[in-house]
Amino acid sequence: MLPCLCSGSESGILRIKKECPAALRAAFLQQAKGVVRHMGSIMPLILIASGVCIIFCAFMDYGWFMNHRKAAFFAALFGRNGTRVFYIILGVVVIFLGFFS
């Protein structure tokens, strides 16, 4: 570990010691901003992939997907085909969130 960095005790997050040179602090903070910016470009891809997976599983009527305890509530409420339609609509909404986030 670099001498100017210390890890947080309970969270494991790296922190900058106050006695570090200003240039090193600025470089570390710039790197952290780059990581946040990078996560901003990955999140839409995760949402789009999740939406496609939801639509695919609902369309194919996979038992492991439709018999899940969280889907059982909707299956009891809407029936099996109604639950499939609900999940297809949910998948489309998640894909739109991925495109517009």
N, C-alpha and C positions, 0 to 999 in steps of 0.2 A: 504494500500500500504506500502511496506517496506520503511524504512527511507532512504535507499541508492538509491532508484529508484524514478525517476520522469517521468511523461508521457510527450511526446512531445506536444506542444501547438496545432498545427494544424493537425498533423498526427495521434496522439494517440499512437505513438510508445513509448515503455518504453526505457528509457536511464539510464545509470549508472552515478551517480554523481561522480565527480573526488575525493571527499573526502572519498569515500568508501574504506574499507580495500582491499588490493590487493587480498587476498584469496576470498573475496566475488565477486570481479570483475571477477576473473578467473572462479569461479563457474558459474556465470551468462553467461559468454561468452561460456563456455563449453556446457551449456544447450541450448544456441542459435544455436550452431553448430549441436547439436542433432536434433533440429527442422528442420534445413535445410536438414540434412541427411534423416530424416523421410519423408520430402516432395519429396525427390528424389526417394523414394521407392513407393510413391503413384501415381506419375505422369504416369508411364507406365500403371498402372491399369486403370487410367482415360482415357488414350488414347485408350486402348484396348476396354473398355466398350463403348466409343464413336463410335469407328469403327464398333463394333457389332450392335449398335443401328442404325447407318447409313445404314448398309447393310440390316438389318431387315426391316427398314421402306421403303427402296427402293424396296426390294423384294416383300413386301406385298402391295406396291403401295398405301400407305395411302394418302388420299386426303389432310389432314392437312399438311403433309410433302411435297408433291409434288406441292401444290398450294401456298406455301409460297412465298413471294415476291422475296426472293433471289433465289429460285429455278425456278421462272417464267422466268428468263433470260435464263437459260439453257433449259427450256422447249420450249421457242420460238426458240432457236438456234438449238437444236437437236431433238425436238419432245419429246413426253412423254416417249416412250420406250428408246430413246437415253439418256434421262435424268436419267432414272433408271439405265442404264448401267454405266453412268458417276458416279453416286453416289455409285454404288457397287464397282467400281474401287477405288473411293476416300476412301470408308470404308476400303478396303484392304490395301491401302497405310497408313491410320491412324493406323491400327492394326500393320503393320510392324514397323512404327515409335514407337509404344508402346513396341514392343519386342526389338528393338535395341536402345532404349534410356536409 
